[in-house]
Amino acid sequence: MPELPEPAVEEVSDGVFAYLQLHGQWGLNNAAFITAGDSVTLVDTCFTERRSRALADAVHRTAGDRPVRTLINTHHHGDHTHGNYVFGPGVTIVGHEKCREEVIATGLGTQALWPDVDWGEIVVTPPTVTFDERLTLYAGDLELQLIYVGPAHTTNDILVWLPERRTLIAGDVVFNGGTPFCVFGSLAGSLRALDTIRALAPERIVPGHGPVCGVEALDGIESYLRFVEETARKGHEAGVTPLDLARQTDLPDEFAALHDSERFVANLHRAYSELNGDPPGTPLPMPTVMPDMIAYNGGQMPQCLA
């Protein structure tokens, strides 16, 4: 396993902290927390018990004895939700209504993909408060707008927007330095989500993976998604399978340099689904998609660094 930096806490605005697990490869997600008022509002948890307890320790070191009373999940994936239970039965967990459905449906199924990971004793704990399009919460006097932008990365992505601070906690709608991944959501929806973010005009973005950034990071994400879109269109017209198309395509240097580049073939599967006229977020046959991703990755399962 490559040497990894220790998780870092970065204050991105007064009392608003990013918890960064760099460099953001498989299993290394970001979280965030807000210390306004007499309690803590947490956004997302981590993939394993050990990593989620390290997050809890970092929150305690920063916020002291203030309890975590509200926990927001930006989407259902386990690297953002598996640690929900660590924060105790007294926390209110908020997410999109589809996030709750998917957390329950997925359960601990992801563990089978990476059996060598030290998962710990995870208890699946879905959101207990759900919403459809928008929900406003307050951390003390600080307004948090929860905005549904799915299907994008998944069917249930939300943004956490702090308008007074011009700060956005974006979840996996934004990968900074890593390959975007829309196999569980929508390619077209991912592009629309970027437009939504630009319209908010944030000054600081906490991405789901990678370093804190500004809106300039969206340009590279959009360029990658447009490349997938155009490549898929040509391959679909020619009747080439996503795996063969991925193997025949030379990724431009700026995309090849992104970690987890094997996601390219999975993203082509999503693009093909949309070209076939499937509704955004239509479930794809993962028993086909995952072997294609492994084959494109030289026959190796992508490494999870959790």
The 8 nearest C-alpha neighbors of each residue, nearest first, counted from 0:
[[1, 2, 304, 302, 3, 303, 305, 116],
 [2, 0, 3, 304, 4, 302, 22, 303],
 [3, 1, 0, 4, 5, 304, 22, 21],
 [2, 4, 1, 5, 21, 22, 0, 20],
 [5, 3, 21, 6, 2, 20, 22, 7],
 [4, 6, 7, 3, 20, 21, 19, 2],
 [7, 5, 20, 19, 4, 21, 18, 8],
 [8, 6, 19, 18, 5, 9, 20, 17],
 [7, 9, 18, 17, 19, 16, 10, 6],
 [8, 10, 17, 16, 11, 7, 18, 19],
 [11, 9, 16, 12, 15, 17, 8, 13],
 [10, 12, 16, 15, 9, 17, 13, 203],
 [13, 11, 15, 10, 14, 164, 16, 166],
 [12, 14, 15, 10, 11, 16, 164, 35],
 [13, 15, 34, 33, 12, 35, 16, 10],
 [16, 14, 33, 12, 13, 10, 11, 32],
 [17, 15, 10, 32, 9, 31, 11, 33],
 [16, 18, 31, 9, 8, 19, 30, 10],
 [19, 17, 8, 30, 31, 29, 7, 16],
 [18, 20, 29, 7, 6, 21, 17, 8],
 [21, 19, 6, 27, 29, 28, 23, 22],
 [22, 20, 23, 19, 209, 4, 27, 6],
 [21, 23, 209, 24, 20, 27, 208, 210],
 [22, 24, 208, 21, 27, 209, 28, 20],
 [25, 23, 27, 22, 26, 258, 259, 304],
 [26, 24, 303, 27, 304, 302, 23, 305],
 [25, 27, 305, 303, 304, 78, 28, 46],
 [28, 26, 23, 20, 24, 25, 305, 304],
 [29, 27, 208, 23, 207, 20, 26, 78],
 [28, 30, 19, 207, 208, 18, 20, 27],
 [29, 31, 18, 43, 42, 44, 17, 19],
 [32, 30, 17, 42, 18, 16, 41, 29],
 [31, 33, 41, 16, 40, 42, 15, 17],
 [32, 34, 15, 40, 39, 14, 35, 16],
 [33, 35, 39, 14, 38, 36, 62, 15],
 [36, 34, 139, 138, 33, 14, 37, 141],
 [37, 35, 139, 38, 138, 34, 140, 39],
 [36, 38, 65, 35, 139, 39, 34, 66],
 [39, 37, 65, 66, 36, 67, 68, 34],
 [40, 38, 67, 34, 33, 66, 68, 41],
 [41, 39, 69, 33, 32, 70, 67, 68],
 [40, 42, 32, 70, 31, 71, 39, 69],
 [41, 43, 71, 31, 30, 70, 32, 72],
 [44, 42, 79, 72, 30, 71, 80, 41],
 [43, 45, 79, 82, 80, 51, 30, 83],
 [46, 44, 78, 51, 79, 82, 47, 50],
 [78, 45, 47, 81, 77, 26, 79, 82],
 [48, 46, 118, 50, 49, 45, 51, 119],
 [47, 49, 119, 51, 50, 52, 118, 82],
 [50, 48, 52, 47, 51, 53, 119, 118],
 [49, 51, 53, 47, 52, 48, 45, 54],
 [52, 50, 45, 54, 48, 82, 53, 49],
 [51, 53, 55, 54, 49, 50, 48, 56],
 [52, 54, 50, 56, 51, 55, 57, 49],
 [53, 55, 51, 57, 52, 56, 58, 50],
 [54, 56, 52, 58, 53, 57, 59, 51],
 [57, 55, 53, 59, 54, 58, 60, 52],
 [58, 56, 54, 60, 59, 55, 61, 53],
 [59, 57, 55, 61, 56, 60, 62, 54],
 [58, 60, 63, 56, 62, 61, 57, 55],
 [61, 59, 57, 58, 63, 62, 56, 55],
 [60, 62, 58, 59, 63, 57, 56, 34],
 [63, 61, 59, 58, 65, 60, 34, 64],
 [62, 64, 59, 65, 60, 61, 58, 66],
 [65, 63, 66, 62, 59, 38, 60, 61],
 [64, 66, 38, 63, 62, 37, 39, 67],
 [67, 65, 38, 39, 68, 64, 37, 59],
 [66, 68, 39, 69, 38, 40, 90, 41],
 [67, 69, 90, 66, 39, 91, 38, 40],
 [70, 68, 40, 91, 90, 67, 92, 41],
 [71, 69, 92, 41, 42, 40, 91, 93],
 [70, 72, 42, 93, 92, 94, 43, 41],
 [73, 71, 43, 94, 74, 42, 93, 80],
 [72, 74, 157, 170, 156, 71, 43, 94],
 [75, 73, 156, 72, 155, 98, 76, 157],
 [74, 76, 98, 102, 101, 80, 77, 79],
 [77, 75, 78, 79, 74, 80, 102, 81],
 [76, 78, 81, 80, 79, 46, 75, 45],
 [46, 77, 79, 45, 76, 26, 80, 81],
 [78, 80, 44, 43, 45, 77, 76, 81],
 [81, 79, 77, 83, 44, 82, 78, 43],
 [82, 80, 77, 46, 83, 45, 78, 79],
 [81, 83, 44, 51, 45, 80, 85, 84],
 [84, 82, 80, 85, 81, 124, 86, 44],
 [83, 85, 86, 82, 87, 124, 122, 123],
 [86, 84, 82, 83, 87, 52, 51, 48],
 [87, 85, 84, 83, 90, 67, 88, 55],
 [86, 88, 89, 85, 84, 90, 83, 67],
 [87, 89, 90, 86, 84, 91, 85, 83],
 [90, 88, 87, 91, 68, 86, 67, 69],
 [89, 91, 68, 69, 88, 87, 92, 67],
 [90, 92, 69, 70, 68, 93, 127, 89],
 [93, 91, 126, 70, 127, 71, 69, 128],
 [94, 92, 71, 128, 126, 129, 70, 127],
 [95, 93, 129, 72, 126, 71, 98, 96],
 [94, 96, 98, 129, 130, 97, 155, 131],
 [95, 97, 129, 98, 99, 130, 131, 94],
 [98, 96, 100, 95, 99, 155, 101, 154],
 [97, 99, 75, 95, 101, 155, 96, 100],
 [100, 98, 125, 102, 126, 97, 96, 101],
 [101, 99, 97, 103, 98, 102, 104, 96],
 [100, 102, 104, 98, 103, 99, 105, 75],
 [103, 101, 99, 75, 105, 104, 100, 125],
 [102, 104, 101, 106, 100, 105, 99, 125],
 [105, 103, 101, 102, 106, 100, 99, 108],
 [106, 104, 102, 103, 101, 108, 107, 109],
 [105, 107, 103, 108, 104, 102, 123, 109],
 [108, 106, 109, 110, 105, 123, 77, 111],
 [107, 109, 110, 106, 105, 111, 112, 104],
 [108, 110, 111, 107, 112, 113, 77, 105],
 [109, 111, 112, 108, 113, 107, 114, 118],
 [110, 112, 109, 114, 113, 108, 107, 115],
 [113, 111, 110, 109, 114, 108, 300, 115],
 [112, 114, 110, 111, 115, 116, 303, 109],
 [115, 113, 111, 116, 110, 112, 117, 118],
 [114, 116, 113, 117, 118, 110, 112, 111],
 [117, 115, 114, 118, 113, 305, 303, 110],
 [118, 116, 119, 115, 47, 305, 49, 114],
 [117, 119, 47, 116, 48, 120, 121, 49],
 [120, 118, 48, 117, 121, 47, 49, 116],
 [121, 119, 122, 48, 118, 47, 117, 49],
 [122, 120, 119, 48, 123, 81, 118, 82],
 [121, 123, 124, 84, 120, 81, 82, 83],
 [122, 124, 106, 121, 81, 125, 84, 107],
 [123, 125, 84, 83, 122, 126, 81, 102],
 [126, 124, 99, 102, 127, 103, 123, 92],
 [127, 125, 92, 93, 99, 94, 128, 129],
 [126, 128, 92, 93, 125, 91, 129, 99],
 [129, 127, 93, 126, 92, 94, 130, 91],
 [130, 128, 96, 95, 94, 93, 127, 126],
 [131, 129, 95, 96, 132, 134, 133, 94],
 [130, 132, 95, 96, 133, 129, 147, 134],
 [131, 133, 147, 146, 130, 134, 95, 148],
 [134, 132, 146, 145, 147, 131, 130, 135],
 [133, 135, 145, 144, 136, 130, 146, 132],
 [136, 134, 144, 143, 145, 133, 137, 142],
 [137, 135, 143, 142, 144, 134, 138, 145],
 [136, 138, 142, 141, 143, 139, 140, 135],
 [139, 137, 141, 35, 140, 36, 40, 142],
 [138, 140, 36, 35, 141, 137, 37, 38],
 [141, 139, 138, 137, 142, 36, 35, 143],
 [140, 142, 138, 137, 139, 143, 35, 163],
 [143, 141, 137, 161, 136, 140, 144, 138],
 [144, 142, 161, 136, 160, 137, 135, 159],
 [143, 145, 135, 160, 159, 134, 146, 161],
 [144, 146, 159, 134, 133, 158, 135, 157],
 [147, 145, 133, 158, 157, 144, 132, 148],
 [146, 148, 157, 132, 149, 156, 133, 158],
 [149, 147, 192, 157, 156, 146, 150, 151],
 [150, 148, 151, 156, 154, 155, 147, 153],
 [149, 151, 154, 184, 153, 185, 280, 188],
 [150, 152, 189, 188, 149, 184, 185, 153],
 [151, 153, 181, 184, 172, 180, 171, 183],
 [184, 154, 152, 183, 151, 150, 155, 156],
 [153, 155, 150, 184, 149, 280, 156, 151],
 [154, 156, 149, 98, 97, 153, 74, 95],
 [157, 155, 149, 74, 73, 148, 153, 147],
 [156, 158, 147, 73, 146, 148, 145, 155],
 [157, 159, 169, 146, 145, 160, 168, 147],
 [158, 160, 145, 168, 144, 167, 143, 169],
 [161, 159, 167, 144, 143, 162, 158, 166],
 [160, 162, 143, 166, 164, 163, 165, 142],
 [163, 161, 165, 164, 160, 166, 142, 143],
 [164, 162, 161, 165, 142, 141, 166, 160],
 [163, 165, 166, 162, 161, 12, 202, 201],
 [166, 164, 201, 162, 202, 163, 161, 203],
 [167, 165, 203, 164, 161, 201, 204, 202],
 [166, 168, 160, 204, 169, 159, 201, 161],
 [169, 167, 205, 159, 204, 158, 170, 206],
 [168, 170, 158, 206, 167, 172, 205, 173],
 [171, 169, 207, 73, 172, 206, 168, 173],
 [172, 170, 207, 173, 174, 152, 169, 206],
 [171, 173, 170, 152, 169, 151, 174, 189],
 [174, 172, 171, 206, 207, 169, 175, 170],
 [175, 173, 208, 177, 179, 206, 171, 207],
 [174, 176, 209, 177, 208, 173, 210, 206],
 [177, 175, 257, 209, 174, 178, 258, 22],
 [178, 176, 257, 258, 174, 175, 179, 259],
 [177, 179, 257, 260, 259, 258, 180, 262],
 [180, 178, 174, 177, 181, 220, 173, 262],
 [181, 179, 182, 152, 262, 266, 178, 265],
 [180, 182, 152, 184, 183, 185, 266, 186],
 [181, 183, 269, 266, 184, 265, 180, 185],
 [184, 182, 153, 181, 152, 280, 154, 282],
 [185, 153, 183, 280, 151, 150, 152, 154],
 [186, 184, 151, 188, 279, 150, 187, 280],
 [185, 187, 189, 188, 181, 270, 151, 190],
 [188, 186, 190, 189, 185, 191, 151, 279],
 [189, 187, 151, 185, 191, 190, 186, 150],
 [188, 190, 151, 192, 186, 191, 187, 185],
 [189, 191, 193, 187, 188, 192, 221, 186],
 [192, 190, 188, 194, 193, 189, 195, 187],
 [191, 193, 195, 189, 194, 190, 148, 188],
 [194, 192, 196, 190, 195, 191, 197, 189],
 [195, 193, 191, 197, 192, 196, 198, 190],
 [196, 194, 192, 198, 193, 197, 191, 199],
 [195, 197, 193, 199, 198, 194, 192, 200],
 [198, 196, 200, 194, 199, 195, 193, 214],
 [197, 199, 195, 200, 196, 194, 201, 193],
 [198, 200, 196, 197, 201, 195, 165, 162],
 [201, 199, 197, 198, 202, 196, 165, 214],
 [202, 200, 165, 166, 203, 199, 167, 204],
 [201, 203, 165, 213, 166, 200, 204, 214],
 [204, 202, 166, 213, 201, 212, 167, 165],
 [205, 203, 167, 212, 213, 211, 168, 206],
 [204, 206, 168, 211, 169, 167, 17, 212],
 [207, 205, 173, 169, 208, 170, 174, 204],
 [206, 208, 170, 171, 29, 28, 173, 174],
 [209, 207, 23, 28, 174, 206, 29, 175],
 [208, 210, 175, 23, 22, 21, 176, 174],
 [211, 209, 212, 175, 19, 208, 206, 21],
 [212, 210, 205, 204, 206, 209, 203, 213],
 [213, 211, 204, 203, 210, 216, 205, 214],
 [214, 212, 203, 215, 204, 202, 216, 201],
 [213, 215, 216, 217, 201, 197, 212, 202],
 [214, 216, 217, 213, 218, 212, 219, 197],
 [217, 215, 214, 218, 219, 213, 212, 175],
 [218, 216, 220, 215, 214, 219, 221, 193],
 [217, 219, 221, 216, 220, 215, 222, 214],
 [218, 220, 222, 221, 217, 216, 223, 215],
 [221, 219, 217, 223, 222, 218, 224, 216],
 [220, 222, 224, 218, 223, 219, 225, 217],
 [223, 221, 219, 225, 220, 224, 226, 218],
 [222, 224, 226, 220, 221, 225, 219, 227],
 [223, 225, 227, 221, 226, 222, 228, 220],
 [226, 224, 228, 222, 227, 223, 221, 229],
 [225, 227, 223, 229, 224, 228, 230, 222],
 [228, 226, 224, 230, 225, 229, 231, 223],
 [229, 227, 225, 231, 226, 230, 224, 232],
 [228, 230, 232, 226, 231, 227, 225, 233],
 [231, 229, 227, 233, 232, 228, 226, 234],
 [230, 232, 234, 228, 229, 233, 235, 267],
 [231, 233, 229, 235, 230, 234, 236, 228],
 [234, 232, 236, 230, 231, 235, 237, 229],
 [235, 233, 237, 231, 239, 236, 232, 238],
 [234, 236, 238, 232, 237, 233, 231, 239],
 [237, 235, 233, 234, 238, 232, 239, 231],
 [236, 238, 234, 235, 239, 233, 232, 240],
 [237, 239, 235, 236, 234, 240, 233, 241],
 [240, 238, 234, 237, 244, 235, 243, 241],
 [239, 241, 243, 242, 244, 238, 234, 235],
 [242, 240, 244, 243, 267, 268, 264, 245],
 [243, 241, 245, 244, 240, 291, 264, 246],
 [244, 242, 246, 240, 245, 241, 247, 239],
 [243, 245, 241, 247, 242, 246, 239, 240],
 [244, 246, 242, 248, 243, 247, 264, 241],
 [245, 247, 243, 244, 248, 242, 295, 249],
 [248, 246, 244, 245, 243, 249, 242, 250],
 [249, 247, 245, 246, 250, 244, 230, 243],
 [250, 248, 251, 247, 246, 245, 255, 252],
 [249, 251, 255, 254, 248, 252, 253, 245],
 [252, 250, 254, 253, 255, 249, 256, 248],
 [251, 253, 255, 254, 256, 250, 249, 257],
 [252, 254, 256, 251, 255, 257, 250, 219],
 [255, 253, 256, 257, 252, 251, 250, 223],
 [254, 256, 252, 250, 257, 253, 251, 260],
 [257, 255, 254, 253, 252, 258, 260, 176],
 [258, 256, 177, 254, 178, 255, 176, 260],
 [257, 259, 177, 260, 178, 256, 24, 176],
 [260, 258, 261, 178, 262, 177, 257, 24],
 [259, 261, 262, 258, 178, 263, 257, 255],
 [262, 260, 263, 259, 296, 292, 295, 264],
 [263, 261, 265, 260, 264, 266, 259, 180],
 [262, 264, 266, 261, 265, 260, 267, 245],
 [263, 265, 267, 266, 262, 245, 242, 292],
 [266, 264, 268, 262, 267, 263, 182, 288],
 [265, 267, 269, 263, 268, 264, 182, 181],
 [268, 266, 270, 264, 265, 269, 241, 231],
 [267, 269, 265, 271, 266, 270, 241, 272],
 [270, 268, 266, 272, 182, 267, 271, 273],
 [269, 271, 267, 273, 272, 268, 231, 274],
 [272, 270, 274, 268, 273, 269, 267, 275],
 [273, 271, 275, 269, 270, 274, 277, 268],
 [272, 274, 276, 277, 270, 275, 271, 269],
 [273, 275, 271, 276, 272, 270, 232, 277],
 [276, 274, 272, 273, 277, 271, 270, 235],
 [277, 275, 273, 274, 278, 272, 271, 279],
 [276, 278, 273, 272, 275, 281, 279, 274],
 [277, 279, 281, 280, 276, 273, 272, 185],
 [280, 278, 185, 281, 150, 277, 184, 273],
 [279, 281, 184, 154, 185, 150, 282, 278],
 [280, 282, 279, 278, 283, 277, 184, 272],
 [283, 281, 280, 284, 183, 184, 285, 182],
 [282, 284, 285, 281, 269, 183, 182, 288],
 [285, 283, 286, 287, 288, 282, 289, 268],
 [284, 286, 288, 287, 289, 283, 290, 282],
 [287, 285, 284, 288, 289, 290, 283, 291],
 [288, 286, 285, 284, 289, 290, 291, 283],
 [287, 289, 285, 291, 290, 286, 265, 292],
 [288, 290, 292, 291, 285, 287, 286, 293],
 [291, 289, 293, 292, 288, 287, 294, 286],
 [292, 290, 294, 288, 289, 293, 242, 295],
 [291, 293, 289, 295, 290, 294, 261, 264],
 [292, 294, 296, 290, 298, 300, 299, 291],
 [295, 293, 298, 291, 296, 297, 292, 290],
 [294, 296, 292, 293, 297, 291, 261, 298],
 [297, 295, 293, 294, 261, 298, 299, 292],
 [296, 298, 294, 295, 299, 293, 300, 292],
 [299, 297, 294, 293, 296, 300, 295, 290],
 [300, 298, 293, 297, 296, 301, 294, 302],
 [299, 301, 293, 302, 298, 296, 292, 112],
 [302, 300, 299, 303, 293, 296, 259, 25],
 [303, 301, 300, 304, 25, 113, 299, 24],
 [302, 304, 25, 26, 305, 301, 113, 24],
 [305, 303, 26, 25, 302, 27, 24, 0],
 [304, 26, 303, 27, 46, 116, 47, 25]]
